[in-house]
Amino acid sequence: MTLRLVNPATEQPVAELKRAGVIETDRAVAAAKVAFPAWRSVAPADRARLLRRLAGLVEDHGEELALLETRNVGKPIADSRGEVGMVAEVFHYYAGAVDKHFGQTIPVAGGVDLTFREPLGVVGLIVPWNFPLNISSWKVGPALACGNTVVLKPAELTPMTAIRLAELALQAGIPEGVLNVVVGPGRVVGERLIHHPDVAKIGFTGSTEVGVEVMRGAAESIKRVTLELGGKSANIVFADADLERAAAAAPYAVFGNAGQDCCARSRVLVQRDVYDRFVALLISATGALRVGDPEDDATEMGPLVSANHRQTVASFVESKPLFTGSIPDGPGFWYPCTLVEATNHDRIAREEVFGPVAAIIPFTDEADAVRIANDTPYGLSGSIWTSNGARALRVARALDTGVLSINSNSSVRVSTPFGGFKQSGFGRELGMNGLDGYSEVKNVYISTEG
């Protein structure tokens, strides 16, 4: 069966691929299983060298990869270039981590106790359509660094850069079977990986609803699971904040990648004392956002990924918005930047829109801000804007959220852990913590008694 890919900005065909099914998935798992013993035995320095070569090839092919991502996903080319740069940085980082993720010696009576970090085996990695190459690297990098082999399943809508990454891995000298890519429906390929007896772990990024199914399926064989799921993050603006700076940054916190971001600060909580002033500043900043051709260097927001997704996003806007931006005429899955006044009980503030829509919610004081921010099943990301350092730390400690920024909207760095609380998932990616999910601790006791 053929998979037809289209450019979200033009609705023109990008590529046609053959859809994989159970047979192709089993073939990929078998190849990964065969490759595992040799790959785990590669000397750490040599494995690091191969990952550095892959990082270098990503850099060498950076413009090609960025254009593939932009034409397949619809994100602005400047964003795609930045993401490709991060992909290279991820592989450089985990190349450096290969020989630094080690066990311990533990003092015990009557002998010596050692721990070892052992690879799991074949791991199935399932990535979403919003950051296809970036999130692939977050999982592939630590998995390979630990000595696992990989079957990577990109989203059907956006598989192009994952396929190219696998080709570059072969070019870098990573042996056949170590990194395999299977493009097919989640209900077929994903399900098969989850239930396959030779897959030791599933690393999944996607919706909370699908994450529940992943966890349920993995429980049958006690597969290891890392889940990075949905979010409904709060952007908290206190009255003592630099309002101009906070308002200028806020559009990028929710409208970046057209809002198709689990970290999107899509609930903007504003203290009542400055509510009117901040909303006016936010409307002005949002109106200045440049929406248009993703291949134009000046573009800051592109289209949504598909017509179906645009319809889903539109269903959330049930009342007259405070502000609606402009979008290009003609083809493309465009949706305007939208600001909606809301309470935290409204659907638009409770559910993940995954589009360029922000709910603006007033609060009274610090306790009220924390209460509203935590009143959600999610706990992935968020921002706190204040000039009071003590308040910033108090609120950061009080929020049930995995990744927070103070006077910033930056969530993700290669060297720091990323992941959520509550229904935003569990386990951590990136940083040295990212290696923990791709290895097991083995304990060995050696008697020294005569």
C-alpha positions in Angstrom: 0.0 0.0 0.0 1.4 3.4 -0.9 1.9 6.3 1.5 1.5 9.7 -0.2 3.2 12.7 1.6 2.3 16.3 0.9 3.9 19.6 1.7 1.6 21.2 4.3 2.3 24.7 2.9 1.4 23.9 -0.7 -0.6 20.7 -0.5 1.7 19.4 -3.3 3.1 15.9 -3.2 6.5 15.5 -1.6 7.1 11.7 -1.9 5.4 8.4 -2.2 6.6 5.5 0.0 5.6 1.9 0.4 3.8 1.4 3.7 5.4 -1.2 5.9 3.4 -3.8 7.9 3.9 -6.7 10.3 6.2 -8.6 7.9 8.6 -5.6 7.4 8.5 -4.8 11.2 9.5 -8.4 12.0 12.3 -8.2 9.5 13.6 -5.1 11.1 13.5 -6.5 14.6 15.2 -9.7 13.3 18.0 -7.6 11.8 18.4 -5.6 15.0 18.5 -8.8 17.0 21.2 -10.3 14.8 23.3 -7.1 15.0 23.0 -6.7 18.7 25.8 -9.0 20.0 28.4 -7.4 17.7 27.3 -3.9 18.4 27.3 -4.3 22.2 30.8 -5.7 21.9 32.2 -2.7 20.0 34.8 -1.0 22.2 33.5 2.2 23.8 36.1 4.4 22.0 35.1 2.9 18.7 31.4 3.3 19.3 32.0 6.9 20.3 34.0 7.5 17.1 31.1 6.1 15.0 28.6 8.4 16.7 30.9 11.4 16.1 31.0 10.5 12.4 27.3 10.5 12.3 27.1 13.9 14.1 29.6 15.2 11.5 27.5 13.9 8.6 24.4 15.5 10.0 26.3 18.8 10.1 27.6 18.3 6.5 24.0 17.5 5.3 22.4 20.1 7.5 20.7 22.2 4.7 19.4 19.1 3.0 17.9 17.7 6.2 16.4 21.1 7.1 14.7 21.4 3.7 13.4 17.8 4.0 11.9 18.7 7.5 10.4 22.0 6.3 8.8 20.4 3.2 7.5 17.4 5.1 6.3 19.1 8.4 5.7 22.7 7.3 7.9 24.3 9.9 9.9 27.5 9.1 13.3 26.8 7.6 15.1 28.8 10.3 13.5 26.5 12.9 14.5 23.4 10.9 18.1 24.5 10.7 18.2 25.1 14.4 16.7 21.6 15.1 19.2 19.9 12.8 22.0 21.7 14.7 20.6 20.2 17.9 20.5 16.7 16.3 24.2 17.0 15.6 24.9 18.2 19.1 22.9 15.2 20.5 25.1 12.7 18.7 28.3 14.6 19.7 27.0 14.6 23.3 26.3 10.9 23.5 29.5 10.1 21.7 31.2 11.7 24.6 29.0 9.9 27.1 29.7 6.4 25.8 32.6 5.8 28.3 31.2 7.9 31.1 28.1 5.9 31.9 29.5 3.3 34.3 28.9 1.3 37.4 30.2 1.5 40.9 32.2 -0.5 43.4 30.3 -0.8 46.7 32.0 -1.7 50.0 30.5 -4.9 51.5 31.6 -7.4 54.1 33.5 -10.4 52.9 34.3 -9.3 49.4 33.9 -6.7 46.6 30.6 -5.7 45.0 30.5 -4.3 41.5 27.7 -2.9 39.3 27.7 -2.8 35.5 25.5 -0.9 33.0 24.3 -3.4 30.5 22.4 -2.7 27.2 18.8 -3.9 26.9 19.0 -5.4 23.4 16.6 -4.4 20.7 14.6 -1.2 21.5 11.6 0.1 19.6 11.5 3.9 19.3 8.2 5.5 18.3 8.4 9.3 17.5 5.7 11.9 16.6 5.2 14.1 13.6 5.9 17.5 15.1 9.7 17.2 15.7 10.6 14.1 13.7 14.4 14.3 13.4 15.0 16.1 16.7 13.0 13.6 18.8 14.5 10.7 16.9 17.9 11.8 17.9 16.9 12.2 21.5 16.1 8.4 21.6 18.6 7.0 19.0 21.6 8.8 20.5 21.5 7.3 24.0 20.2 3.9 22.8 23.1 3.4 20.5 25.6 4.9 23.0 24.5 2.2 25.5 25.1 -0.6 23.0 21.5 -1.3 22.0 20.2 -1.8 18.5 17.2 0.2 17.3 14.0 -0.1 15.3 12.8 3.4 14.7 9.2 4.1 13.8 8.6 7.7 12.6 5.1 9.1 12.2 3.5 8.2 8.9 3.0 11.9 8.1 6.7 12.9 8.5 9.1 10.0 7.9 11.6 11.7 5.5 14.3 12.8 7.8 14.3 9.5 9.8 14.9 7.6 6.6 17.8 10.0 5.7 19.3 9.6 9.2 19.5 5.9 8.8 21.2 6.3 5.5 23.8 8.7 7.1 24.3 6.2 9.9 25.3 3.5 7.4 27.6 6.1 5.7 29.2 6.8 9.0 30.1 3.2 9.4 27.5 2.1 11.9 26.8 -1.6 10.9 23.7 -2.8 9.1 21.0 -3.8 11.4 22.0 -1.4 14.2 19.6 1.4 13.2 16.5 0.3 11.3 13.6 2.5 10.2 10.1 1.2 9.5 7.4 3.5 8.1 3.9 2.3 8.6 0.7 2.9 10.6 1.0 3.1 14.4 -1.8 0.6 14.7 0.3 -1.9 12.7 4.0 -1.2 13.1 3.8 0.4 16.5 1.5 -2.3 17.9 3.9 -5.0 16.5 6.9 -3.4 18.2 5.0 -3.1 21.5 4.0 -6.8 21.5 7.1 -8.3 19.8 8.9 -10.7 22.1 12.3 -9.7 20.9 11.9 -6.0 21.7 13.1 -5.2 25.2 12.0 -1.6 25.5 9.7 1.0 23.9 10.6 4.7 23.9 7.5 6.6 22.9 6.7 10.3 22.4 3.1 11.2 21.5 -0.3 11.8 23.0 -1.3 10.7 26.5 -4.1 8.6 25.0 -1.8 6.5 22.9 0.7 6.4 25.8 -1.9 4.6 27.8 -2.1 1.9 25.1 1.7 1.7 24.8 2.0 1.1 28.6 -0.9 -1.4 28.6 0.7 -3.4 25.7 4.2 -3.3 27.2 2.9 -4.7 30.5 2.1 -8.0 28.9 5.9 -8.8 28.7 7.1 -6.3 31.3 8.8 -4.3 28.6 10.7 -1.3 29.8 9.0 1.9 28.7 9.8 5.6 28.5 6.8 7.9 27.9 7.0 11.6 26.9 3.3 12.5 26.5 1.0 15.5 26.3 1.2 18.9 28.0 -0.9 21.9 28.9 1.8 24.1 30.2 1.4 27.4 32.1 3.1 30.7 31.3 2.8 32.6 34.6 3.2 36.3 34.5 3.4 38.1 37.9 2.7 41.9 38.2 6.4 42.6 39.1 7.7 40.9 35.9 9.2 42.8 33.0 5.9 42.9 31.1 7.3 44.1 27.8 9.9 41.3 27.8 7.4 38.6 28.9 4.8 39.7 26.3 7.4 39.8 23.5 8.5 36.2 24.4 5.1 34.7 25.0 4.0 34.3 21.3 7.1 32.1 20.6 6.2 30.0 23.7 2.9 28.9 22.2 3.0 29.6 18.4 6.4 28.1 17.7 6.0 25.2 15.3 2.4 26.5 14.9 1.6 25.4 18.5 2.3 21.8 17.6 4.6 21.3 20.6 3.9 19.4 23.8 5.9 22.1 25.7 3.7 24.9 24.3 2.8 27.4 27.1 -0.8 27.4 25.9 -2.2 28.7 29.2 -1.1 32.2 29.8 -1.7 33.1 33.5 -1.6 36.8 34.2 -1.9 38.6 37.6 -5.1 40.7 37.7 -3.2 43.9 38.6 -1.5 44.0 35.2 -4.0 41.8 33.2 -5.3 44.5 30.8 -1.8 46.0 30.2 -0.2 42.6 29.5 -3.0 41.4 27.2 -2.6 44.6 25.1 1.1 44.0 24.9 0.6 40.3 24.0 -1.9 41.1 21.3 0.6 43.6 19.7 3.4 41.0 19.9 1.3 38.3 18.4 0.1 40.5 15.6 3.7 41.1 14.6 4.5 37.4 14.2 5.4 36.6 10.6 3.2 33.8 9.2 3.9 32.5 5.7 6.1 30.5 3.4 8.1 28.1 5.5 11.0 28.3 3.1 11.4 32.0 3.6 14.1 32.8 6.1 12.0 35.5 7.7 9.0 33.3 8.4 8.3 32.6 12.1 5.2 30.3 11.8 4.1 28.0 9.1 1.0 25.8 8.6 -0.4 23.0 10.6 0.7 19.5 9.5 -2.6 18.3 7.9 -6.1 19.3 7.0 -7.5 16.9 9.6 -5.4 18.4 12.3 -6.5 21.9 11.3 -10.1 20.8 11.7 -9.3 19.5 15.2 -7.6 22.7 16.3 -10.5 24.8 15.0 -13.0 22.8 17.1 -11.4 24.2 20.3 -12.3 27.9 19.5 -15.9 28.0 20.7 -16.2 31.7 21.7 -15.1 35.0 20.1 -11.4 35.3 20.5 -9.6 38.3 21.9 -7.3 38.2 18.9 -7.1 36.4 15.6 -4.1 36.8 13.3 -3.8 36.7 9.6 -2.9 33.8 7.4 -1.9 33.5 3.7 -4.4 33.0 1.0 -4.4 30.0 -1.2 -3.4 26.4 -0.5 -1.9 25.1 2.7 -3.2 23.9 6.1 -3.0 27.4 7.7 -4.6 28.4 11.0 -4.2 31.8 12.6 -2.6 32.7 15.9 -5.5 32.9 18.3 -5.8 34.4 21.8 -8.9 33.4 23.8 -10.0 34.7 27.2 -10.8 31.7 29.4 -11.1 30.1 32.8 -9.2 27.1 33.8 -12.4 25.0 33.6 -12.9 25.7 29.9 -12.1 22.9 27.4 -9.6 25.1 25.7 -7.7 25.3 29.0 -8.1 21.7 30.0 -7.2 19.8 26.8 -4.1 19.9 24.6 -5.0 21.9 21.5 -1.7 21.3 19.7 -2.2 24.3 17.5 -1.6 28.1 17.6 -4.3 28.8 20.3 -3.6 30.3 23.7 -6.0 30.6 26.6 -5.5 33.8 28.7 -6.4 33.3 32.4 -6.3 35.9 35.2 -5.1 35.0 38.7 -5.0 37.0 42.0 -1.9 36.1 44.0 1.0 33.5 44.1 -1.1 30.8 45.8 -3.9 31.3 43.1 -1.3 31.0 40.3 0.1 27.8 41.7 -3.4 26.4 42.2 -4.5 27.1 38.6 -1.2 26.0 37.1 -1.4 22.6 38.9 -5.1 22.1 38.1 -4.4 19.9 35.1 -3.7 16.3 34.5 -0.5 17.3 32.7 2.9 18.4 34.1 5.5 18.8 31.3 6.8 22.3 31.0 6.1 25.9 31.9 7.5 29.4 32.6 7.5 31.8 35.5 8.0 35.6 34.9 8.8 37.7 38.0 11.6 40.0 39.3 11.4 38.4 42.7 14.0 35.6 42.9 12.5 34.1 46.1 9.1 33.9 44.5 10.5 32.4 41.4 12.1 29.5 43.4 9.0 29.1 45.6 6.7 28.8 42.6 9.1 26.5 40.7 9.2 24.1 43.7 5.4 24.2 44.1 4.6 23.4 40.4 4.0 19.8 39.5 6.0 20.1 36.3 9.1 18.4 34.9 10.8 21.3 33.0 10.5 24.9 34.0 12.0 28.2 32.9 12.3 31.4 34.9 12.1 34.6 32.9 12.5 32.5 29.8 10.6 30.1 27.5 13.4 27.7 26.9 12.6 24.1 27.8 15.2 21.9 26.1 19.0 21.6 26.2 21.0 18.6 25.1 22.9 18.3 28.5 19.8 18.6 30.8 17.1 16.1 31.6 13.7 16.5 29.8 10.4 14.8 30.8 7.1 15.2 32.7 5.1 14.7 35.8 1.6 13.2 36.1 0.0 12.3 32.7 2.9 13.9 30.8 4.7 10.7 31.2 7.8 9.3 33.0 11.4 8.7 32.4 13.9 11.3 31.2 15.5 12.1 27.9 18.6 14.1 27.1 21.5 14.7 29.5 23.2 11.8 31.2 19.8 10.9 32.6 18.8 9.9 29.0 21.2 6.9 29.2 19.4 5.4 32.3 16.4 4.3 30.3 18.5 2.3 27.8 20.5 0.2 30.2 20.0 -2.1 33.1 22.1 -2.2 36.3 23.7 -5.6 36.9 25.1 -6.3 40.4 28.1 -8.7 40.9 29.5 -9.8 44.3 33.0 -11.3 44.5 33.9 -13.1 47.6 37.4 -12.5 48.9 37.2 -15.0 51.8 39.6 -17.8 51.9 
